[in-house]
Amino acid sequence: MSFLPLRLPQVRLPQLPSPEARATMWRSLLTFNITRIVIALVLLLYLGVSMTDNGIRTVAVNTETCVVYLLAALVFAGVGTWWKRRFVLQLGCQIALDLAVISLLYLEAGGMRSGLAVLYLFPLAGAAILAPLVLALFAASIATLFLLGESVWQLMLLQRQPPLMQAGLYGAAFFAGVLVINRLAARLIKQEELAAQRGTDLRIQQLINGIVIADVGDGILVVGDDGAVFTGNPAARGMLGLDGEAASFRLGEAPGLEPVAQAFAAWLQAPMEGAAFVTVKPYQEDAGPLRGRRDQPAHLKLRFARVDTAGVALGRSVVFMQDVSAIENQAQQLKLASMGRLTASIAHEVRNPLSAIGHATALLAEDLHGPAEMRLLKIVGDNVARVNRMVEDILQLSRKVQPNGEPLQLASFLAELKAEFCETHDLADEIVYVGDPGKSAVRFDPLHLHEVLLNLLGNAIRYASRAPASIRIFPARDAAGRTELHVQDDGPGITPEVRAHLFEPFYTTSSKGTGLGLYLARELCLNNDAKLDYEYRFDAAAAGERRASGRFVISFAQPPQAASSGGPHYI
């Protein structure tokens, strides 16, 4: 014996209105009550008081009815304001009161000819808007039956000729008005609920976007066409060194953020795909709308995107920022880990066999004089020299020599360096331009700075056109007042792809390079509390435009007596 499962019929519960819709209904009921109070006052003045030859005379029945109606309207308004419960019950009582009062006044005024039948439209319209359709039609039927009954009563009992046609037309108008107003109100309520739901979804989406943007590692800034910063996520404030929720400011107002402002202005003039690389130098801003401080330079990768506002707002752009310094340092540390193990045994394991190979090559060169043999010996000798130079660079990295703490005068140092470099490479004196540093002094070991600049100039001479001033060395001041030394040539700039690996050990684009020159130069700068970086600066070009140009920049740690000295941005 088996039992079939008992399936109960599914009962679909009515969908309750949203909190926003309920609040709207209570506000509408309050408006309905206020309108009732105004109508009660007008009826009291119009029907309760009449002008005669002997003066003002009150109509007792009408006056009492209107006063009671006014007091009841005030009570209903108070109840609806302070006790927001039983909406349909309150609305039904109010509509019943309206119909009763209007019917009494209608009878007292003489029936259809008084014209007071139009007052029924007030409670019926309120019922059509606020009440269910059944309740609104019930109220309309009550009003219609009363008008028809009053007309029949006059016809049958009082032997009068009432306007039955007019009473019927009023009844038809009541039903038609209730249906039309109820449908329109229902549609408006649905639209309001839909708008409320969309607003809730939008607020939830905004909260989700806020969490994602606040937690994302890339910096995001919303900037106007005039450079005004409207908002930014915590990552952007951290990269720029802004303190907390900074007030609205413009990028151009902050000297420390000038590279970002220049990159954004250049993109606005010529929007293009790809990214821009800038370096935010150490700065401190305590005045004006900007509050920020940065103690270490940050190398940022900037990407720009235009917000399509379809003409409804001013131009907005989004700046995506990525701090590539951490990525570069991580890649550098990975290579240093393997290089450190190599450095420990490189003197005995590499230099001794390398010396033997070099000595054997020199002995063979004394006995072999054929062109083919000399070419092969030259290849061996060149590669031995290359490997020996790499070994020397690696060993030099492990020697952390304490730098000289005495201030170094740049004027005399750069003059001697220029003379030596031009003589070594047989260059005309006007090819290398050296800016006047004045009396600027920096804290840097002379031998270390000599090696760093020779390395940078050696790279520059390979790409420069050797025209007058094709190689430039000039000092400058950053936003924090620290002295910088720029090394620039007129050759093609370094691409962003190469820039991302420029200071990594063993990375080179030259077949004859070891990939350790720039890395060694940066390490020597760090050993002297200075910074070496390749930066993209924006220089004034022809026709008043600004174009990006790359250069190596050494940021010095100034001696105490020079750290507080001011000066122009470019000397």
Disulfide bonds with the S-S distance in Angstrom:
none
